[in-house]
């Protein structure tokens, strides 16, 4: 059940029609069609799952409960807080279609749309930090958590969440930020951005070895002063609701409580969903509701409710809208009364925590005691 607070919470939403116009070009899944064996079709990172989430909110009237926040383009200076100047210039210089890096394509207008995506998360962050809204959801595209300082990757052009966290520090003086990444792929770009930073806790829960192939391992725990402030939970394929709930109970929530964030971001991918074509997990709407409820609760406890949820992956066009609705219900505290028509996956065998999943979670839970504390500061 959504958590109901006594105070009135307002939830902001950022979106823009142009987010749905970023075009990865014709593809078979993620592969460029070759005219020989790969029939041309829609790239898996299409607008559809995102547009249909917005469509469900609009069609059911739930959108009326949300406060619209206008996006703006991120400035060059804001991009350069993380990205290198040559990289930003190279994206800006693309005309028409291009492959930018590992599994990242751009089409006409993609630079402008990508800076509007990054800037949309900045606008959501500003709205939360100025108190215009209690929390916010950035329904932006292209996604960001794979983008590194000098390269695009995994459908991501600019590092939306990392840039927003840096913005929160630079412009609002926020001291301690936690980023929880439940996209099913490893948040390698976000991890890289704050790997040596003890004031930004990054936690990524993902399918072991799915993408990027070799990052996101348990042993990647930060460097220098940042040791302990990065936690990876690489779950085995096939993990379901029980595993995700256990990760939150044993790793995410204890780590957040120890860290005591002033602001929380969620890199919110829905590709751990049981119907997703890009991964092999079994999460369902109840899983997303449980994870969002846990984060909302910690935000209320330590961060004055300040929480920014940022849309990342999720490629089942029919399932993502209902998983997303569950997250909105958590953010607002108001149930929609709409049942997930695809929820039969919640009853599949092996949804419960399995021993080989528990072994990974045990290992990650052992790292919680190394999460940097606020050094006894009163807050
Ligand atoms: Zn993903």
Boltz pocket constraint, residues with backbone or C-beta under 6 A from the ligand:
constraints:
  - pocket:
      binder: B
      contacts: [[A, 183], [A, 184], [A, 185], [A, 269], [A, 271], [A, 312], [A, 313], [A, 314]]
      max_distance: 6.0
